[in-house]
Amino acid sequence: MKNVGERGDEALKEYTSRFDGFLTEKFQVPSDLIHKAWEDTPKALQDSLLLAKKRIEKFHSLQIPKNITYTGSHGESLGRRWSPVEKAGIYVPGGRAAYPSTVLMNAIPAYVAGVNETIMVSPANSQGEINQTVLAAAHITGIKKVFRIGGAQAIGALANGTESIPKVDVITGPGNIYVTLAKKRVYGKVGIDSLAGPSEILIIADHSAKLEHVASDMLAQSEHDPLASAILITTEKKLAEKLPAEIDRQLINHPRLKICQKSIEDWGLIVICDDLETCAKLSDIFAPEHLELLVDEPIELSKIIHNAGAIFLGSWSPEAIGDYLGGPNHTLPTSGTARFAGALGVETFMKNTSLIDFSKEAFNETKNAVVQLANSEGLHSHAESIRIRDSKPS
């Protein structure tokens, strides 16, 4: 991080050559290649990307925070004003899979917030190429600047700025452990969305749950990463007993077999509880990123659950819906942080400013209390700043 901050593009070239395996003099993807990536995208995939964009944008447009103006009892005007950051940087992973959905989920809230410029970074392959669908997603979200860099060095570049890469105010987007630690390092110099750990799902299932649904939804999580976790909490002993065999069946000829197997072996878990209330209490202790309620009455059960990044209600709402186009953001709190954090949203790219406008009457009505409080803290000049304005000192 320090090296990137001090040496800029030269350091980025060294790291890109060492870690990504290609040499380059220019990190920025030409705008015509971004546009061409969209034009070369098959029509069915174009339509799917546009549908996802429309749904995500609609939902996030409802999140725009309202400014507050309040007139106090003595004529004072108080308020809070929201405004977007000037520049946002989004990190799009490019390791085990390509994630155009990550582009949409990070760029759209920034756009809705009114961010002036969004800069995207993503690691390229050994030929210096970024996945074409990722570039297509960048095109439809209006991103003009895309840079072929990844890892901790990309976070350092966004936080510090280099000769070719602008310094930003907020960095969002998931990545590997190096990216996460880099975001932790630069927090305070820039804002970040979260320190995301490996992805996770917890499924609560009762007698109404279908075995094949539970297995497929657990595998949909485990195929992300060997460190991803998939957990089932159920009231049904027979479901628990049959699940391992069903997972093995669905893994036959699976294109990400080894990743899934490693994830399930190391981080998979099945828990049997006496009742759904106990399932809910246990889930709240986990505070999962994704929570699926494959139960007979999911809405009722959701009312007693307090800690979850996103709750998927019923058999027709698998997590994959939320990953791609449900509407709410798929960037969610992990590793139990749903106890105190929520999804990435429009406010991630905004900040608020307090507005305080006291009239003379309001000042006179409150001045003595301010002096008393300042004196209680031993802050002489605080009290003096009130007295000096008072024609009749207290």
Long-range contacts (C-beta under 8 A, 24 or more apart in sequence): 1-152, 1-155, 1-156, 1-159, 1-160, 1-182, 1-185, 1-186, 3-156, 4-153, 4-156, 4-157, 4-160, 4-162, 5-156, 5-159, 5-160, 8-157, 8-160, 8-161, 8-162, 8-163, 9-162, 9-163, 9-164, 9-165, 11-153, 12-149, 12-153, 12-157, 12-162, 12-165, 15-149, 15-151, 15-153, 16-148, 16-149, 16-153, 19-150, 19-151, 19-153, 20-123, 20-124, 20-125, 20-126, 20-149, 20-150, 20-151, 21-125, 21-126, 22-124, 22-125, 22-126, 22-127, 22-128, 24-128, 24-148, 26-164, 27-147, 27-148, 27-149, 27-164, 27-165, 28-145, 28-146, 28-147, 28-148, 28-164, 29-130, 29-135, 29-146, 29-147, 29-148, 31-144, 33-135, 34-135, 34-138, 34-139, 34-143, 34-146, 35-139, 37-132, 37-133, 37-135, 37-136, 37-139, 38-135, 38-136, 38-139, 38-140, 40-132, 40-136, 41-132, 41-133, 41-136, 45-133, 45-136, 46-136, 48-325, 49-100, 49-104, 49-133, 49-136, 49-137, 49-140, 50-140, 51-325, 52-101, 52-104, 52-324, 52-325, 53-104, 53-108, 53-140, 53-141, 55-325, 55-326, 55-327, 56-104, 56-105, 56-108, 56-325, 56-327, 56-329, 57-108, 57-111, 57-112, 58-327, 59-327, 59-328, 60-108, 60-109, 60-112, 60-327, 60-329, 60-345, 60-346, 61-112, 63-109, 63-112, 63-345, 63-346, 63-347, 64-112, 64-113, 64-346, 65-346, 65-347, 65-350, 65-352, 69-355, 72-362, 74-359, 74-361, 74-362, 74-365, 74-366, 75-359, 75-361, 75-362, 76-356, 76-357, 76-358, 76-359, 76-362, 77-355, 77-356, 77-357, 78-354, 78-355, 78-356, 78-357, 79-354, 79-355, 80-352, 80-353, 80-354, 80-355, 81-352, 81-353, 81-355, 82-347, 82-350, 82-351, 82-352, 82-353, 83-114, 83-350, 83-351, 83-352, 83-353, 84-110, 84-113, 84-114, 84-115, 84-116, 84-349, 84-350, 85-113, 85-115, 85-168, 85-169, 85-170, 85-191, 85-349, 85-350, 85-351, 86-115, 86-116, 86-117, 86-169, 87-115, 87-116, 87-117, 87-118, 87-119, 87-166, 87-167, 87-168, 87-169, 87-170, 88-115, 88-117, 88-118, 88-119, 88-168, 88-169, 88-170, 88-171, 88-172, 88-349, 89-118, 89-119, 89-120, 89-121, 89-158, 89-168, 89-170, 89-171, 89-172, 89-190, 90-118, 90-119, 90-120, 90-121, 90-143, 90-171, 90-172, 90-173, 91-121, 91-122, 91-150, 91-154, 91-155, 91-158, 91-171, 91-172, 91-173, 91-174, 91-175, 91-179, 92-120, 92-121, 92-122, 92-134, 92-173, 93-122, 93-123, 93-150, 93-173, 93-174, 93-175, 93-176, 93-179, 94-122, 94-123, 94-124, 94-125, 94-130, 94-131, 94-134, 94-150, 95-123, 95-176, 96-224, 96-225, 96-259, 97-224, 98-131, 98-133, 98-134, 99-134, 100-131, 100-133, 100-134, 100-136, 100-137, 101-137, 101-323, 101-324, 101-330, 102-173, 102-174, 102-331, 103-134, 103-137, 103-138, 103-141, 103-143, 104-137, 104-141, 105-329, 105-330, 105-331, 105-344, 106-172, 106-173, 106-331, 106-344, 107-137, 107-138, 107-141, 107-142, 107-143, 108-141, 109-329, 109-344, 109-345, 109-346, 109-348, 109-349, 110-172, 110-349, 111-141, 111-142, 112-346, 113-346, 113-347, 113-348, 113-349, 113-350, 114-350, 115-349, 117-144, 117-145, 117-166, 118-142, 118-143, 118-145, 119-143, 119-145, 119-146, 119-147, 119-158, 119-165, 119-166, 119-168, 120-145, 120-146, 120-147, 121-146, 121-147, 121-149, 121-150, 121-154, 121-157, 121-158, 121-165, 122-146, 122-147, 122-148, 122-149, 122-150, 123-148, 123-149, 123-150, 123-151, 123-154, 124-148, 124-149, 124-150, 150-175, 150-179, 151-175, 151-176, 151-178, 151-179, 151-182, 152-178, 152-179, 152-181, 152-182, 154-179, 155-179, 155-182, 155-183, 155-185, 155-186, 156-182, 156-186, 158-190, 159-186, 159-189, 159-190, 160-186, 160-189, 170-348, 170-349, 172-331, 172-344, 172-348, 172-349, 173-331, 174-331, 191-348, 193-331, 193-344, 193-348, 194-331, 194-333, 194-334, 194-337, 194-341, 194-344, 196-331, 196-333, 196-334, 197-227, 197-334, 197-335, 198-224, 198-225, 198-227, 198-228, 198-229, 198-267, 198-334, 199-224, 199-225, 199-228, 199-229, 199-289, 199-290, 199-334, 200-228, 200-229, 200-230, 200-231, 200-288, 200-289, 200-290, 200-334, 200-335, 201-229, 201-230, 201-231, 201-288, 201-289, 201-290, 201-291, 201-292, 201-319, 202-231, 202-232, 202-233, 202-283, 202-286, 202-288, 202-290, 202-291, 202-292, 202-308, 203-230, 203-231, 203-232, 203-233, 203-234, 203-291, 203-292, 203-294, 204-233, 204-234, 204-276, 204-279, 204-280, 204-283, 204-291, 204-292, 204-293, 204-294, 204-295, 204-301, 205-232, 205-233, 205-234, 205-235, 205-236, 205-239, 205-294, 205-295, 206-234, 206-235, 206-236, 206-276, 206-294, 206-295, 206-296, 207-235, 207-236, 207-296, 208-294, 208-295, 208-296, 208-315, 209-234, 209-236, 209-239, 209-294, 209-295, 209-315, 210-294, 210-315, 211-239, 211-242, 211-243, 211-246, 212-246, 212-250, 213-294, 213-315, 213-318, 214-239, 214-243, 214-246, 214-294, 215-243, 215-246, 215-247, 215-249, 215-250, 216-250, 216-318, 217-292, 217-294, 217-318, 217-319, 217-320, 218-243, 218-247, 218-264, 218-268, 219-247, 219-250, 219-251, 219-254, 219-260, 219-264, 220-318, 220-319, 220-320, 221-263, 221-290, 221-319, 222-259, 222-260, 222-263, 222-264, 222-267, 222-268, 223-254, 223-256, 223-259, 223-260, 223-263, 224-259, 224-263, 225-259, 225-263, 226-259, 226-262, 226-263, 226-266, 227-263, 227-266, 227-267, 228-263, 228-267, 229-263, 229-267, 229-268, 229-269, 230-263, 230-264, 230-267, 230-268, 230-269, 231-268, 231-269, 231-270, 231-271, 231-286, 231-288, 232-269, 232-270, 232-271, 233-271, 233-273, 233-279, 233-282, 233-283, 234-270, 234-271, 234-272, 234-273, 234-279, 235-272, 235-273, 235-274, 235-275, 235-276, 235-279, 236-272, 237-272, 240-270, 240-272, 243-270, 276-301, 277-304, 280-304, 280-305, 283-307, 283-308, 286-336, 287-333, 287-336, 287-337, 287-338, 287-339, 288-338, 289-332, 289-333, 289-334, 289-338, 290-319, 290-322, 290-332, 292-317, 292-318, 292-319, 307-338, 307-339, 308-338, 309-333, 309-334, 309-338, 309-341, 309-342, 309-343, 310-343, 363-389, 364-390, 367-394, 368-394
